């Protein structure tokens, strides 16, 4: 079909044409970026933690009054929890991967004289952490009893500048090892914290996500041999068979209350619940963006339907003349579909430029990555399909107009 008759007709409705083109362009720009943002959110929500998520429960306690026997009480608690049927491992730590409760972080350097840190990493403190969480070592060894330092001793040493009271060894993730010593063996190497404290690497974990601050390196985590108690703010992490989690959690809370009624249970949950809470905003954002996309596509489709219906009513004489001259129903249908395809193509081209501009703005102000080129053809195909489906109804009605009825209506 020649485009000249179509272009000639469109020139007589410039305002209406440009309003529809701008609507399609805006929809294209927003849909491309919204789909990209949804992909980013889903990718973030699917991020591996490196732990046995479906086997873990967490119990955090609060104390009323002084706790001079916190260390002995913690040892008693661990021994009692280990005896509960179904329990595999028990460990202590202050924070979880993907935690809303807070985080502990430190800068890492290769040289204590560096002005800037090489990277920022999350800190995990506690005992029996790797077996309890199910984190996997890929090189080196886990901590031995002689590696550990009590939490209060480490805090006092840090405040007093006494390096002898601090631990000497550390376990890092593979992501940190590859960043600090690419292509080299990390075991036995020395790294320094942002305050210049040296640590010797004795183990490398496959994956252990940090508590939060994910933009600074989600897999940059370190494990320090600092022994903590529940009075220091540490939680009990209990690893068990997935189907036993609820019963183990209930039994563990009852056991801890029995051992010391002078305690308050602040948290008692499975890790799945903790992870869902951490990513709740991401799910909400993805759902909101899906709603925006659906609303925009519906509004755009309704605009195309309305405009096409209006043009069919306005062009009854033209349709009748063309039918009288031998045009088939397929020719009329093809005419309106081609017209819509042309308008959609112009709108999509403008929309891609606008989408790129919006992405540059988001990159500059919200630290988002560049919009991949694959989203442009995906958005274009979606709008082309919606445009053709939206115009199909009015086009079929136009094609069904008999030549005699059309000419008599003039």
C-alpha positions in Angstrom: 0.0 0.0 0.0 1.3 3.5 -0.9 1.9 5.8 2.1 1.0 9.0 0.2 -2.8 8.8 0.8 -2.1 8.0 4.5 0.3 10.9 5.0 -2.1 13.2 3.1 -4.9 12.3 5.5 -2.8 12.6 8.6 -1.6 16.1 7.6 -5.2 17.3 7.9 -5.3 16.2 11.6 -1.9 17.4 12.8 -2.9 18.2 16.4 -4.6 14.9 16.9 -1.7 13.0 15.3 0.9 14.6 17.4 -1.0 14.1 20.6 -1.2 10.4 19.8 2.5 10.3 18.8 3.5 12.0 22.1 1.3 9.6 24.1 3.0 6.6 22.5 6.5 8.2 23.0 5.9 8.9 26.7 4.5 5.4 27.2 7.5 3.9 25.4 10.0 5.9 27.5 8.3 5.1 30.8 7.7 1.4 30.0 11.3 0.8 28.9 12.7 2.3 32.1 10.1 0.8 34.3 10.7 -2.7 32.9 14.4 -2.1 33.5 13.8 -1.1 37.1 11.6 -4.1 37.7 14.4 -6.3 36.4 16.9 -4.6 38.7 14.6 -5.2 41.7 14.0 -8.8 40.8 17.7 -9.3 40.4 18.4 -7.8 43.8 15.7 -9.9 45.4 17.2 -13.0 43.9 20.6 -12.3 45.2 22.3 -15.3 46.8 23.0 -15.1 50.6 25.5 -18.0 50.7 23.7 -19.5 53.7 21.2 -22.4 54.2 18.2 -20.0 54.2 15.5 -22.6 54.5 17.1 -24.3 57.5 17.6 -21.4 59.8 15.7 -19.8 62.7 16.7 -16.8 64.7 16.1 -15.9 68.3 17.2 -12.6 69.8 16.9 -12.0 73.6 16.8 -8.8 75.7 17.9 -8.7 79.3 16.4 -7.1 82.3 19.0 -5.8 84.7 22.8 -6.7 84.8 24.2 -9.8 83.2 27.5 -10.6 85.0 27.2 -14.3 84.0 26.4 -13.7 80.3 29.3 -15.8 79.1 28.3 -18.8 81.2 24.6 -18.3 80.4 25.4 -18.3 76.7 27.3 -21.5 76.9 24.5 -23.1 78.9 22.0 -21.9 76.3 24.0 -23.3 73.4 24.3 -26.7 75.0 20.6 -26.8 75.8 19.6 -25.7 72.3 21.9 -28.3 70.8 19.9 -31.0 72.6 16.6 -30.1 71.0 15.5 -32.8 68.5 16.1 -31.7 64.9 18.8 -29.2 65.7 21.9 -29.5 63.6 24.0 -26.5 64.6 23.8 -23.5 66.9 25.8 -20.3 66.4 25.8 -16.7 67.6 26.1 -13.5 65.6 24.7 -10.0 65.8 23.3 -9.6 62.3 22.0 -11.7 59.4 22.7 -11.4 55.7 20.1 -9.0 54.3 19.3 -7.5 57.7 17.0 -4.6 58.6 18.4 -4.7 62.2 21.6 -2.9 61.3 25.1 -3.8 60.1 28.7 -3.7 61.0 31.2 -2.5 58.4 34.8 -1.8 58.0 37.2 -0.4 55.3 39.8 -2.8 53.9 43.3 -1.8 52.7 46.3 -3.7 51.3 48.7 -1.2 52.9 48.1 0.6 56.2 49.5 3.8 54.7 46.7 4.0 52.0 44.7 7.2 52.1 41.6 5.5 50.6 40.2 2.1 51.4 40.4 -0.5 48.7 36.9 -1.6 49.5 34.2 -1.5 52.2 33.1 -4.9 53.7 30.5 -6.2 56.1 31.7 -7.6 59.5 30.3 -10.8 61.0 31.3 -11.5 64.6 30.5 -14.7 66.6 31.2 -18.3 67.1 30.4 -21.4 65.2 29.0 -19.1 62.5 29.9 -21.0 59.3 28.4 -24.4 60.3 25.3 -22.7 61.8 24.6 -20.6 58.8 25.7 -23.2 56.3 28.3 -20.9 54.7 30.8 -22.9 52.7 34.6 -22.6 52.8 36.4 -23.0 49.4 39.9 -22.6 50.8 41.7 -22.6 54.1 40.2 -23.5 57.5 37.6 -22.4 60.0 38.5 -20.7 63.2 39.9 -22.8 66.1 39.3 -22.1 69.8 42.7 -20.3 70.1 41.7 -17.8 67.4 38.8 -16.3 69.3 38.8 -13.2 71.5 35.9 -12.2 73.8 33.8 -9.2 72.5 34.5 -7.1 75.6 38.2 -7.8 75.4 38.3 -6.8 71.7 36.3 -3.5 72.4 38.7 -2.6 75.3 41.8 -3.3 73.2 40.4 -1.3 70.3 39.7 1.7 72.5 43.0 1.4 74.3 45.1 0.9 71.1 46.4 -2.5 72.4 46.7 -4.7 69.3 47.4 -7.8 71.4 43.8 -7.9 72.6 42.5 -8.1 69.1 42.1 -11.2 66.9 44.9 -11.9 64.4 43.1 -13.9 61.8 40.2 -13.4 59.5 38.0 -15.2 57.0 36.9 -13.4 53.8 34.6 -14.1 50.9 35.9 -15.1 47.5 34.7 -11.8 46.1 37.1 -9.9 48.4 40.0 -12.3 47.7 39.6 -11.7 43.9 39.3 -8.0 44.4 42.4 -7.7 46.6 44.6 -10.3 45.0 43.3 -11.2 41.5 44.8 -14.4 40.2 46.6 -15.1 43.5 46.2 -17.3 46.5 44.6 -15.2 49.3 45.5 -17.6 52.2 48.3 -16.3 54.3 48.0 -12.8 52.9 47.6 -9.8 55.3 45.0 -7.1 55.0 44.4 -4.1 57.1 41.2 -2.4 58.4 40.6 1.3 57.9 42.2 1.9 61.3 45.4 0.0 60.3 44.8 -3.3 62.2 46.4 -6.2 60.4 44.7 -9.5 59.9 46.0 -12.7 58.3 43.6 -14.5 56.0 43.2 -18.2 57.0 40.0 -19.0 55.1 38.0 -18.0 52.0 34.2 -18.4 51.9 32.4 -19.1 48.6 29.6 -16.6 49.2 28.3 -14.7 52.2 26.2 -11.6 51.5 26.7 -8.6 53.8 24.0 -7.4 56.1 23.0 -4.3 54.0 24.9 -1.5 52.2 24.6 -3.8 49.2 25.6 -1.1 46.7 29.1 -1.1 48.2 29.5 -4.8 47.3 26.9 -7.3 48.2 29.4 -10.1 48.5 32.1 -8.2 50.4 31.9 -9.8 53.8 34.4 -10.7 56.5 34.2 -13.0 59.5 36.1 -12.1 62.6 36.9 -14.6 65.5 35.2 -12.5 68.2 33.2 -14.5 70.8 29.9 -12.8 71.6 27.1 -13.5 74.1 23.4 -12.8 73.8 23.9 -9.9 76.2 26.2 -8.3 73.6 23.3 -8.1 71.2 24.0 -11.4 69.4 21.2 -13.7 68.2 21.1 -17.5 68.4 21.0 -19.0 64.9 19.7 -22.5 64.9 20.1 -24.8 61.8 17.6 -27.6 61.5 15.7 -29.6 58.9 13.4 -27.2 56.9 10.2 -29.0 57.9 11.1 -28.8 61.6 11.7 -25.1 61.7 8.4 -24.1 63.4 8.6 -26.8 66.0 12.3 -26.2 66.7 11.7 -22.4 67.0 8.9 -23.0 69.5 10.9 -25.5 71.5 14.0 -23.3 71.5 12.0 -20.2 72.8 10.5 -22.4 75.6 13.9 -23.8 76.5 15.6 -20.4 76.7 12.8 -19.0 78.9 13.0 -22.0 81.1 16.8 -21.5 81.6 16.4 -17.9 82.5 12.9 -16.3 82.9 14.5 -12.9 83.4 14.8 -12.5 79.6 12.6 -11.1 76.9 12.4 -12.6 73.5 12.8 -9.8 71.0 12.8 -11.8 67.8 11.8 -15.4 67.1 11.5 -16.0 63.3 12.7 -18.1 60.4 15.3 -16.7 58.1 12.8 -16.8 55.2 10.7 -14.3 57.2 13.7 -12.1 57.8 14.6 -12.1 54.1 11.0 -11.3 53.0 11.0 -8.3 55.4 14.3 -7.0 54.0 13.1 -7.1 50.4 9.5 -6.0 51.1 10.2 -2.5 49.7 11.7 -4.1 46.5 8.6 -6.2 46.0 6.3 -3.2 46.6 8.3 -1.1 44.1 8.2 -3.9 41.5 4.4 -4.2 42.0 3.9 -0.5 41.7 5.9 -0.3 38.5 3.9 -3.2 37.0 0.8 -1.3 37.9 2.2 1.9 36.2 3.1 -0.1 33.0 -0.3 -1.8 32.8 -2.1 1.6 33.4 0.0 3.3 30.7 -0.6 0.6 28.2 -4.3 0.5 28.8 -4.6 4.3 28.5 -2.5 4.2 25.3 -4.6 1.4 23.8 -7.8 3.3 24.7 -6.4 6.4 23.1 -5.7 4.5 19.9 -9.1 2.9 19.9 -10.9 6.2 20.5 -8.9 8.0 17.8 -9.4 5.2 15.3 -13.1 5.0 16.0 -13.4 8.8 15.5 -11.5 8.6 12.2 -13.7 5.7 11.0 -16.8 7.9 11.6 -15.2 10.9 9.9 -14.0 8.9 6.9 -17.2 7.0 6.0 -17.3 8.8 2.6 -13.7 7.9 1.8 -14.3 4.3 2.8 -17.5 4.1 0.7 -15.7 5.6 -2.3 -12.8 3.2 -2.0 -15.2 0.2 -1.6 -17.2 1.4 -4.7 -13.9 1.6 -6.7 -13.1 -2.0 -5.8 -11.3 -1.9 -2.5 -11.8 -5.1 -0.6 -12.4 -5.4 3.2 -8.8 -6.5 3.5 -7.6 -3.3 1.8 -9.6 -1.1 4.3 -8.3 -3.1 7.2 -4.8 -2.9 6.0 -5.1 0.9 5.5 -6.0 1.5 9.1 -3.4 -0.9 10.4 -0.7 0.7 8.3 -1.7 4.1 9.5 -1.5 3.0 13.1 1.8 1.3 12.5 3.3 4.5 11.0 2.1 6.6 14.0 3.3 4.0 16.5 6.8 3.9 14.8 7.2 7.7 15.0 6.1 7.6 18.6 8.4 4.7 19.5 11.4 6.5 17.8 10.8 9.6 19.9 10.1 7.4 23.0 13.5 5.7 22.7 15.3 9.0 22.7 13.2 10.1 25.7 13.9 6.7 27.4 17.6 7.2 27.0 17.3 10.7 28.5 15.4 9.5 31.5 18.0 6.7 32.1 20.8 9.3 32.0 18.9 11.3 34.7 18.5 8.2 36.8 22.1 7.2 36.4 23.2 10.7 37.5 20.9 11.1 40.5 20.1 7.6 41.7 23.3 5.6 40.7 21.4 3.2 38.4 23.3 1.3 35.7 22.9 2.2 32.0 19.7 1.0 30.3 20.7 -2.1 28.2 19.9 -1.7 24.5 17.7 -4.9 24.6 14.9 -3.0 26.3 14.4 -0.7 23.3 13.3 -3.4 20.8 11.3 -5.1 23.5 9.4 -1.9 24.2 8.9 -1.2 20.5 7.5 -4.6 19.8 5.1 -4.4 22.8 3.8 -1.0 21.6 3.5 -2.2 18.0 1.5 -5.2 19.1 -0.8 -3.2 21.4 -1.3 -0.6 18.6 -2.3 -3.2 16.1 -4.6 -4.9 18.6 -6.2 -1.6 19.6 -6.9 -0.5 16.1 -8.2 -3.9 15.0 -11.8 -3.4 16.3 -12.3 0.0 14.6 -10.6 -1.2 11.4 -12.9 -4.2 11.2 -15.9 -2.0 11.7 -14.6 0.2 8.8 -14.0 -2.7 6.6 -17.6 -4.0 7.2 -19.3 -0.8 6.0 -21.1 -1.7 2.7 -20.3 0.7 -0.2 -24.0 1.7 -0.7 -24.6 2.5 3.0 -21.3 4.5 3.1 -22.1 6.6 0.0 -25.7 7.3 1.0 -24.6 8.5 4.5 -22.9 11.5 2.9 
